[in-house]
Amino acid sequence: MSLLVMASLVAFAGCGQNDDGPSPGNGGGTSNPYPVERSITNKDGIKLEVTILGRSDSQVFFTSKGKRYDYPIEDLALADRLAVNKLPVKSVPPPPDPTEVREAERKQSYIEFRKQSIERLKRKISDLETKQAQAVSSGDSARQRYYQREISNVNTEITKLESEILNAR
């Protein structure tokens, strides 16, 4: 058994009791019972709450606490080996490359930051338009022109941020 999987099982020990069998999740019928929510126990008696995604002849594929695992069926307790082996064989795509996940998270953060900046700038435009209207009503043409230039500059900044968002996707 890999040290990573064993360490993960030890870290999540005592997460619940084993039930009599797998309980189908949103899989939709007996032909595809996946995902299956259940508690599994390894040969050493360590229990873990998991969502079984599929299995091969030798491994069960599951997630627990937001992480994906490929675990040898032979390392499960007898009752869990029997329960897992009753499930149909279903391959699952390999877990995503951590580098790709980090890049996607970085890109999402980049986009979200720019969206927040756009919202902040739109509020700034609203404030500037209010001040510009006050300048118009008071007849202060210099202040009116100043606010118009500021509104134009903020609109330019918004356009730039929107372009950055489109280019990031």
LUMBA-9511 format. One line per 3 residues: number of its first residue (from 1); for each residue x, y, z of N, C-alpha, C. Coordinates in steps of 0.02 Angstrom, whole numbers, plus 50000, padded with zeros to 5 digits. Layout:
N
NUM = X Y Z X Y Z X Y Z; ...
END
This chain:
169
1 = 50043 49941 50000 50000 50000 50000 50045 50061 50000; 50027 50112 49961 50068 50172 49959 50065 50209 50025; 50119 50242 50041 50122 50280 50103 50071 50337 50103
4 = 50061 50369 50045 50014 50424 50040 49943 50401 50056; 49922 50345 50028 49855 50320 50040 49848 50299 50113; 49899 50265 50140 49896 50243 50210 49894 50304 50256
7 = 49935 50354 50242 49935 50414 50284 49866 50448 50280; 49836 50449 50222 49770 50479 50214 49718 50441 50254; 49722 50374 50252 49675 50334 50289 49684 50343 50364
10 = 49746 50348 50386 49758 50359 50457 49732 50427 50478; 49742 50478 50435 49720 50545 50451 49644 50550 50458; 49608 50507 50421 49536 50510 50423 49505 50453 50462
13 = 49545 50420 50504 49520 50363 50544 49462 50384 50587; 49416 50339 50595 49359 50352 50640 49306 50397 50610; 49301 50401 50544 49253 50446 50512 49183 50417 50508
16 = 49169 50362 50539 49102 50334 50536 49104 50259 50537; 49047 50229 50535 49043 50157 50539 49027 50128 50472; 49052 50067 50461 49039 50032 50399 48966 50011 50397
19 = 48935 50018 50339 48866 49996 50334 48863 49928 50300; 48804 49904 50288 48796 49837 50260 48815 49832 50187; 48816 49887 50152 48832 49885 50081 48834 49954 50052
22 = 48852 49959 49989 48857 50025 49959 48788 50055 49951; 48785 50120 49959 48721 50155 49947 48730 50199 49886; 48692 50186 49833 48701 50225 49772 48688 50298 49784
25 = 48727 50338 49749 48718 50411 49752 48673 50433 49696; 48699 50477 49655 48661 50505 49599 48672 50466 49535; 48694 50404 49540 48713 50366 49481 48655 50350 49435
28 = 48595 50343 49462 48537 50332 49419 48528 50261 49397; 48506 50217 49442 48489 50149 49422 48544 50099 49438; 48527 50034 49427 48574 49981 49444 48629 49973 49392
31 = 48618 49993 49330 48670 49985 49279 48729 50031 49292; 48718 50086 49325 48771 50132 49344 48757 50159 49414; 48778 50123 49465 48762 50143 49533 48806 50200 49559
34 = 48854 50221 49519 48902 50271 49542 48873 50342 49538; 48892 50385 49584 48938 50376 49639 48905 50340 49698; 48946 50306 49737 48922 50269 49795 48952 50300 49858
37 = 48909 50321 49903 48931 50348 49968 48934 50290 50017; 48991 50281 50050 48995 50229 50101 49057 50239 50144; 49059 50202 50197 49117 50200 50241 49155 50137 50223
40 = 49220 50143 50211 49260 50084 50197 49313 50076 50252; 49335 50013 50260 49385 49997 50311 49441 49959 50277; 49503 49976 50295 49558 49938 50266 49574 49878 50310
43 = 49623 49838 50290 49641 49777 50327 49662 49792 50399; 49688 49852 50410 49712 49872 50477 49656 49900 50521; 49594 49901 50496 49537 49925 50535 49526 50000 50533
46 = 49561 50035 50489 49553 50107 50484 49494 50122 50437; 49446 50162 50462 49385 50178 50425 49390 50246 50393; 49356 50253 50337 49357 50316 50299 49291 50323 50263
49 = 49261 50383 50267 49201 50399 50229 49223 50417 50158; 49194 50384 50108 49215 50395 50039 49156 50401 49992; 49171 50426 49933 49125 50424 49877 49159 50383 49823
52 = 49134 50323 49812 49164 50278 49762 49142 50301 49693; 49191 50312 49649 49178 50337 49582 49177 50280 49531; 49211 50225 49546 49216 50169 49500 49266 50119 49527
55 = 49278 50067 49488 49327 50017 49508 49353 49981 49447; 49412 49951 49455 49439 49905 49405 49439 49837 49438; 49472 49788 49407 49475 49723 49439 49517 49724 49502
58 = 49564 49772 49507 49610 49771 49564 49607 49834 49607; 49576 49888 49583 49575 49950 49622 49506 49980 49626; 49495 50017 49681 49434 50055 49689 49454 50129 49684
61 = 49414 50168 49649 49429 50239 49639 49379 50278 49680; 49404 50319 49726 49358 50357 49768 49386 50425 49785; 49341 50468 49812 49361 50532 49839 49343 50533 49913
64 = 49383 50569 49950 49370 50579 50021 49401 50645 50041; 49361 50686 50075 49385 50751 50099 49415 50792 50041; 49384 50787 49982 49405 50827 49925 49465 50801 49887
67 = 49491 50744 49904 49549 50716 49868 49528 50651 49834; 49561 50636 49779 49547 50576 49739 49599 50523 49753; 49577 50459 49760 49622 50404 49775 49608 50345 49729
70 = 49660 50308 49712 49656 50244 49679 49684 50194 49730; 49642 50151 49757 49661 50109 49814 49654 50035 49796; 49704 49995 49813 49699 49923 49798 49641 49890 49836
73 = 49599 49855 49800 49542 49821 49831 49567 49769 49881; 49623 49736 49866 49649 49685 49911 49669 49712 49979; 49679 49778 49985 49697 49808 50049 49637 49829 50091
76 = 49577 49815 50066 49516 49829 50104 49500 49770 50149; 49461 49784 50202 49436 49730 50244 49391 49685 50203; 49384 49622 50224 49347 49573 50185 49277 49596 50166
79 = 49240 49624 50213 49171 49646 50199 49171 49700 50145; 49218 49745 50148 49221 49797 50097 49246 49772 50030; 49291 49723 50031 49313 49692 49968 49253 49661 49933
82 = 49213 49625 49972 49154 49592 49943 49104 49643 49916; 49092 49697 49955 49045 49748 49933 49070 49784 49871; 49133 49801 49869 49161 49836 49811 49161 49791 49750
85 = 49176 49727 49759 49177 49681 49702 49108 49668 49674; 49055 49683 49712 48986 49677 49685 48970 49735 49638; 49006 49789 49644 48995 49847 49600 49021 49831 49530
88 = 48988 49859 49479 49013 49847 49411 49080 49882 49400; 49120 49852 49356 49184 49882 49338 49170 49946 49299; 49200 50000 49319 49192 50064 49285 49256 50103 49292
91 = 49287 50117 49235 49349 50157 49238 49331 50230 49249; 49377 50265 49279 49369 50337 49290 49431 50371 49263; 49423 50431 49239 49481 50467 49214 49532 50476 49270
94 = 49596 50479 49252 49647 50490 49303 49635 50558 49337; 49660 50564 49398 49652 50629 49431 49689 50682 49392; 49666 50744 49396 49699 50798 49359 49770 50809 49385
97 = 49812 50831 49340 49881 50849 49357 49879 50908 49405; 49913 50904 49463 49912 50959 49511 49934 51026 49480; 49980 51023 49433 50003 51084 49400 49946 51116 49361
100 = 49907 51075 49327 49850 51101 49289 49797 51129 49336; 49787 51097 49393 49738 51121 49442 49759 51189 49468; 49823 51195 49487 49849 51259 49512 49842 51313 49459
103 = 49857 51297 49396 49852 51346 49342 49780 51368 49333; 49733 51320 49336 49662 51338 49330 49639 51381 49388; 49662 51365 49448 49644 51406 49507 49674 51476 49500
106 = 49736 51480 49476 49768 51545 49467 49731 51586 49416; 49711 51554 49361 49674 51589 49309 49606 51614 49336; 49572 51571 49374 49508 51591 49402 49516 51649 49450
109 = 49568 51648 49491 49582 51703 49537 49596 51767 49499; 49635 51762 49445 49652 51818 49402 49588 51850 49374; 49543 51807 49350 49480 51831 49321 49436 51862 49375
112 = 49429 51829 49431 49386 51855 49485 49411 51923 49510; 49476 51930 49517 49504 51994 49539 49485 52050 49490; 49489 52036 49426 49472 52086 49376 49397 52101 49376
115 = 49356 52051 49386 49284 52063 49391 49267 52107 49450; 49300 52095 49506 49290 52137 49565 49313 52208 49552; 49368 52215 49517 49393 52282 49499 49344 52319 49455
118 = 49315 52283 49407 49265 52313 49362 49205 52337 49403; 49181 52297 49450 49124 52318 49491 49142 52380 49532; 49202 52382 49560 49224 52440 49598 49227 52502 49553
121 = 49252 52493 49492 49257 52550 49446 49187 52573 49423; 49140 52528 49415 49072 52548 49397 49041 52590 49452; 49055 52572 49516 49030 52613 49571 49063 52682 49570
124 = 49128 52683 49551 49163 52747 49546 49132 52791 49492; 49114 52760 49435 49081 52798 49381 49015 52827 49406; 48977 52788 49443 48914 52812 49469 48924 52873 49514
127 = 48975 52870 49557 48991 52927 49600 49012 52988 49558; 49054 52976 49507 49077 53031 49465 49019 53062 49426; 48972 53020 49402 48914 53047 49366 48871 53090 49411
130 = 48865 53070 49474 48827 53111 49522 48861 53179 49531; 48927 53178 49539 48964 53240 49548 48961 53283 49485; 48963 53250 49427 48959 53287 49364 48891 53321 49358
133 = 48838 53286 49377 48771 53315 49375 48766 53375 49422; 48798 53371 49479 48798 53428 49525 48836 53487 49495; 48891 53471 49459 48930 53525 49427 48889 53558 49372
136 = 48850 53518 49335 48807 53545 49282 48754 53591 49313; 48722 53567 49366 48669 53607 49396 48695 53671 49429; 48758 53671 49449 48786 53732 49479 48818 53777 49427
139 = 48822 53753 49364 48850 53793 49311 48926 53794 49310; 48958 53748 49345 49032 53745 49348 49057 53702 49290; 49071 53734 49233 49090 53696 49173 49160 53665 49181
142 = 49205 53695 49219 49272 53666 49228 49266 53599 49266; 49227 53599 49320 49218 53536 49358 49180 53485 49316; 49134 53508 49276 49096 53462 49232 49144 53427 49184
145 = 49190 53465 49152 49239 53436 49106 49287 53388 49143; 49306 53408 49204 49350 53365 49244 49317 53297 49257; 49254 53297 49278 49219 53234 49292 49209 53193 49229
148 = 49196 53228 49173 49188 53193 49109 49253 53156 49090; 49311 53190 49100 49375 53157 49085 49386 53098 49132; 49370 53105 49196 49378 53051 49244 49334 52991 49225
151 = 49272 53004 49206 49227 52951 49184 49255 52915 49124; 49281 52953 49076 49311 52924 49017 49372 52880 49035; 49414 52905 49081 49473 52866 49102 49452 52801 49136
154 = 49401 52804 49178 49378 52743 49213 49347 52695 49163; 49310 52720 49114 49282 52676 49063 49337 52642 49023; 49391 52678 49009 49449 52648 48974 49479 52592 49016
157 = 49484 52604 49081 49512 52553 49126 49466 52491 49128; 49401 52501 49129 49354 52445 49128 49361 52405 49064; 49367 52440 49007 49375 52406 48943 49439 52364 48943
160 = 49492 52391 48971 49556 52354 48975 49548 52291 49018; 49514 52297 49075 49504 52239 49119 49460 52186 49085; 49408 52208 49049 49365 52161 49013 49405 52124 48959
163 = 49449 52159 48926 49492 52128 48876 49539 52077 48907; 49566 52094 48966 49610 52047 49001 49573 51983 49021; 49509 51991 49041 49469 51933 49059 49458 51889 48998
166 = 49441 51919 48942 49429 51880 48881 49493 51844 48858; 49550 51877 48864 49613 51847 48843 49635 51791 48890; 49612 51793 48953 49632 51742 49002 49593 51677 48991
169 = 49536 51680 48959 49495 51620 48950 49518 51578 48895
END
